[in-house]
Amino acid sequence: MDLYLGTDDGLAVFEGQQEEWRPRYVRLRGSRITAVAAAGQRVWAGTPDGLWRSRDGGATWSPSNEGLSVRHLRALAVHSGLLLAGAEPAAVFVSRDDGETWAKAPDVARLRDAHGWSLPYSPAAGCVRDFVGAGERLYAAAEVGGVLCSDDAGGAWRLLGGGCHADVHALAWHAAHPARIYAATGGGRYRSLDAGRHWELVGEGYTRAVWIDPDRPEIVLAGPARYVGAMGRIERSSDAGDTWSLASDGLQVPMNAMIESLSSAGLHVLALTSEGALYTARRGVWMWHPLSLGLPPVRAVVVGR
C-alpha cells in the first residue's frame, strides 16, 4: 500500500502496511496540502492556491488548474472515473479527464448564495469538505450548508433537507447499504436510512469524522468532541449507529485535540487529529498507537494501492 500525507509543508509518500510505513519521498515543499486523492499511480494534491497532479505515484508533479475558478481546495475524491473537487468558498468542480480540465457545477454556487452559507473561521461563503457515493448518485458535505446530492454524476446538485444539521464536515456511505448515510456535523452524528430524505440524530458532540468498516458495514466509528478542536474521543457503534461505546484505548481521553478524519488502511484504521498527529489501530481491537513519521502537521490522509 501507499500512504499519501498532505502536510503543512508538502506531500509525503510512504509505502508499507499496517504500522510499518517506509518513506519514499516528500514533494511540493512550501505548499500547504489541504486535500489528497489517489487512483493507482495517479495522485492529486489540493492547496489553498490550486491543484497539483502526479502520474507516477507522487514522484513528479505539475499544476492542473484549467477551469478551477476557485483555487482553495478542501476536498478531492475519485468516484467511478470522475475526479471531484470541493472548494472554499463553497463550490464543486468535476473533471472527466483525470484533472486535466475542470467544469464548475453551477447549482452549488446558486444554493450557497440563496441560503447564505458561511464559515465561522473565514470570510468565505462556506466550503465543500467531503464526497461519498458511487455511479450516478453522489453526496457532498457543505460547511455550513448541509448535505448535497447529485443524481447525474456531479452535473446537477440539490440540497437535501430532512432535519440534518447544516454544519456538515464529513459523510460515510457503504455500497452494501446505499440508502444509509452518516453525517458528521457540528451538532452531532446524523444518520439517514432513506438516501438523505430524512435524518435522525444518533450521537451527541461536535463531530468532524465518521467511518464505516468496509467489511462489516454495521460497525461505525466517529470522533466527537466537547468543544471545537478540543476534548475529543473516538466512539464505536456495532449496530449501524443505534448505540455507541467508547473506542479510545491508547488515547488520553479527553484528548487535547479532536479527530479530524478516519481512514481505512488494510486491516487498520488511521485517525488524524486536529493537531496534525496520526494514530493507528487494528480493526476490531481499537487500541490506538501513535504513528510517528517525522513530518510537519498532517492535514490530509489517503491510502492507495
C-alpha positions in Angstrom: 0.0 0.0 0.0 1.0 3.6 -0.5 0.3 6.3 2.1 -0.1 9.9 0.9 0.0 12.5 3.6 -0.7 16.2 2.9 1.2 18.3 5.4 1.7 22.0 6.2 4.9 21.8 4.2 4.4 19.4 1.2 3.1 16.0 0.4 4.9 12.9 1.9 4.7 9.5 0.3 5.2 6.3 2.2 4.9 2.6 1.3 4.2 -0.4 3.5 1.2 -1.6 5.5 -0.4 -1.6 8.9 2.0 0.1 11.4 5.2 -0.3 9.2 5.5 2.6 6.8 8.7 3.4 4.9 9.3 6.9 3.5 9.7 7.2 -0.3 9.9 11.0 -0.7 8.4 14.4 0.1 7.4 16.7 -2.7 5.7 20.1 -3.1 7.8 21.6 -0.3 6.5 25.1 0.5 2.9 24.2 -0.2 0.2 23.6 2.4 -1.6 20.5 1.2 -5.3 20.6 2.2 -6.7 17.6 0.2 -5.4 14.5 -1.5 -6.8 11.8 -3.8 -5.2 8.8 -5.4 -6.1 6.1 -8.0 -3.2 3.8 -8.9 -0.2 5.9 -9.9 -2.3 9.0 -10.3 -2.3 11.3 -7.4 -3.8 14.8 -6.9 -2.9 17.3 -4.2 -5.1 20.3 -3.4 -3.8 23.5 -1.8 -5.2 27.0 -1.0 -3.8 28.1 -4.3 -4.8 25.3 -6.7 -4.2 21.7 -7.7 -1.1 19.6 -8.4 -1.2 16.4 -10.3 1.2 13.4 -10.5 1.1 10.4 -12.8 3.9 8.5 -11.2 2.8 7.9 -7.7 3.9 11.3 -6.4 7.4 11.4 -7.7 6.9 14.3 -10.1 4.2 17.0 -10.1 2.6 19.6 -12.4 -0.1 22.2 -11.8 -3.5 21.4 -13.2 -5.9 24.3 -12.8 -7.7 24.8 -16.1 -11.3 25.6 -15.2 -10.7 25.8 -11.5 -12.1 29.3 -10.9 -12.0 28.7 -7.1 -8.5 27.6 -6.2 -8.8 27.0 -2.4 -9.4 23.2 -2.4 -10.8 21.5 0.7 -11.8 18.0 -0.7 -10.7 15.7 -3.6 -12.3 12.3 -4.4 -12.3 9.8 -7.2 -15.7 8.2 -7.9 -16.5 5.9 -10.9 -14.0 7.5 -13.2 -14.7 11.1 -12.1 -12.5 13.4 -10.1 -14.3 15.7 -7.8 -13.0 18.8 -6.1 -14.7 20.7 -3.2 -13.6 24.3 -2.7 -13.8 27.3 -0.3 -16.0 29.4 -0.9 -18.3 26.5 -1.4 -18.1 25.1 -5.0 -17.9 21.7 -6.7 -15.8 21.0 -9.7 -15.8 17.9 -11.8 -13.1 16.5 -14.1 -13.6 13.7 -16.5 -10.0 13.7 -17.8 -8.0 13.0 -14.6 -7.8 16.6 -13.6 -6.6 18.0 -17.0 -9.6 20.3 -17.2 -12.4 21.1 -14.8 -16.1 22.1 -15.0 -17.8 24.0 -12.2 -21.2 22.7 -11.0 -23.4 25.9 -11.2 -26.0 24.7 -8.8 -23.7 24.7 -5.8 -22.9 28.4 -6.1 -26.6 29.2 -6.5 -27.5 27.2 -3.4 -24.6 28.8 -1.5 -25.8 32.3 -2.3 -29.5 31.6 -1.8 -29.1 30.1 1.6 -26.3 32.4 2.9 -23.7 29.7 3.6 -20.8 30.8 5.8 -17.8 29.7 7.8 -17.1 30.7 11.5 -13.3 30.9 10.9 -13.2 32.5 7.4 -14.9 35.3 5.4 -15.6 32.8 2.7 -19.2 31.6 1.9 -19.0 28.1 3.2 -16.9 25.2 1.8 -17.3 21.7 0.4 -15.4 19.2 2.6 -16.2 15.6 1.5 -17.7 13.4 -1.1 -19.2 9.9 -1.0 -21.3 7.7 -3.3 -20.9 5.7 -6.5 -22.1 5.7 -10.0 -24.6 8.4 -10.8 -25.6 9.1 -7.1 -23.1 11.3 -5.2 -23.3 13.2 -1.9 -21.2 16.1 -0.7 -20.7 17.7 2.7 -21.1 21.5 2.8 -19.9 23.5 5.8 -22.0 25.4 6.9 -24.6 24.5 4.3 -25.9 20.9 4.5 -25.8 17.7 2.6 -25.8 18.0 -1.2 -26.9 15.3 -3.6 -26.3 14.7 -7.3 -28.2 12.1 -9.4 -26.2 12.6 -12.6 -22.5 12.0 -11.5 -21.9 15.5 -10.4 -23.5 17.6 -13.1 -26.5 18.9 -11.1 -26.7 19.2 -7.3 -29.6 19.8 -4.8 -29.6 20.5 -1.1 -31.2 17.7 1.0 -33.4 18.7 3.9 -34.9 16.2 6.3 -33.5 17.6 9.5 -29.7 17.1 9.2 -27.6 19.8 11.0 -26.3 22.3 8.4 -22.7 22.3 9.6 -21.6 19.1 7.8 -17.9 18.1 7.9 -17.8 14.5 6.6 -20.0 11.8 5.2 -19.8 8.0 5.3 -21.6 5.6 2.9 -21.3 1.9 2.0 -22.3 0.2 -1.2 -23.9 -2.7 0.6 -26.5 -0.3 2.1 -26.8 2.6 -0.4 -29.7 4.2 1.3 -27.8 4.5 4.7 -25.7 7.7 5.1 -23.9 9.1 8.1 -23.1 12.8 8.5 -20.5 14.2 11.0 -21.7 17.6 11.9 -21.3 20.5 14.3 -24.4 19.3 16.0 -23.6 15.6 16.4 -23.8 12.4 14.3 -26.7 12.1 12.0 -28.0 9.1 10.1 -30.3 8.7 7.2 -31.9 5.4 6.2 -33.7 6.6 3.1 -30.9 8.1 1.0 -31.0 11.5 2.7 -34.7 12.3 2.7 -34.9 12.1 6.5 -32.2 12.3 9.1 -32.0 11.4 12.8 -29.5 12.4 15.5 -27.7 9.2 16.7 -24.8 10.7 18.7 -24.0 13.9 20.5 -20.9 16.1 20.3 -19.3 18.3 17.7 -18.0 15.8 15.1 -15.7 16.0 12.1 -15.0 12.4 11.4 -17.1 9.3 10.7 -16.0 6.0 9.2 -17.7 2.7 8.1 -15.9 -0.7 8.3 -15.5 -1.7 4.6 -16.1 -5.4 5.5 -18.7 -5.1 8.3 -20.8 -2.0 7.5 -22.7 -2.3 10.8 -19.5 -1.1 12.5 -19.2 2.7 12.5 -16.6 4.9 14.1 -17.0 8.6 14.9 -14.8 11.3 16.5 -17.0 13.6 18.7 -15.6 16.3 20.9 -16.9 18.6 23.6 -15.5 21.7 22.0 -14.3 22.6 18.5 -10.8 21.1 18.2 -10.6 20.0 21.9 -11.6 17.3 24.3 -12.2 14.7 21.6 -12.6 10.9 21.7 -13.3 8.0 19.4 -16.6 6.1 19.7 -17.7 2.9 18.0 -21.1 1.5 17.1 -21.6 -2.2 16.3 -25.3 -1.8 15.3 -25.1 0.7 12.5 -25.4 3.7 14.8 -28.2 2.7 17.1 -25.9 2.6 20.2 -22.3 3.8 20.8 -19.4 3.0 23.2 -16.0 4.4 23.8 -13.3 3.0 21.5 -10.4 5.2 22.6 -8.0 2.7 24.2 -4.4 4.1 23.9 -5.6 7.7 23.7 -5.6 10.2 26.6 -9.3 11.0 26.8 -10.4 13.6 26.7 -7.8 14.5 24.1 -6.2 17.9 23.8 -7.4 17.9 20.2 -10.1 16.1 18.3 -10.4 13.6 15.5 -10.4 15.3 12.0 -10.6 12.2 9.8 -10.7 8.3 9.9 -9.3 6.3 7.0 -9.1 2.6 6.1 -5.6 1.2 5.8 -5.9 -2.5 5.2 -6.8 -4.2 8.4 -6.1 -1.0 10.3 -7.7 2.5 10.6 -5.8 5.8 10.6 -7.1 8.6 12.8 -5.9 12.1 12.1 -6.2 14.7 14.8 -6.8 18.5 14.6 -3.2 19.0 15.7 -2.0 17.1 12.7 -1.0 13.9 14.5 -1.7 10.3 13.3 -2.8 7.3 15.3 -3.4 3.7 14.0 -5.5 0.8 15.4 -6.3 -2.6 14.2 -9.9 -3.0 13.1 -11.9 -4.8 15.8 -9.2 -4.2 18.5 -9.3 -0.4 18.7 -6.1 0.0 20.7 -4.7 3.2 19.2 -0.9 3.8 18.8 0.8 7.0 17.6 2.2 6.9 14.1 5.4 9.0 14.3 6.7 9.7 10.9 8.7 12.8 11.5 6.5 15.2 9.4 5.1 18.6 9.8 1.4 18.6 10.9 -0.6 16.4 8.7 -3.9 17.7 7.2 -5.0 15.1 4.7 -4.6 11.3 4.5 -5.2 8.9 1.6 -4.2 5.3 1.4 -3.7 3.9 -2.1 -2.7 0.5 -3.6 
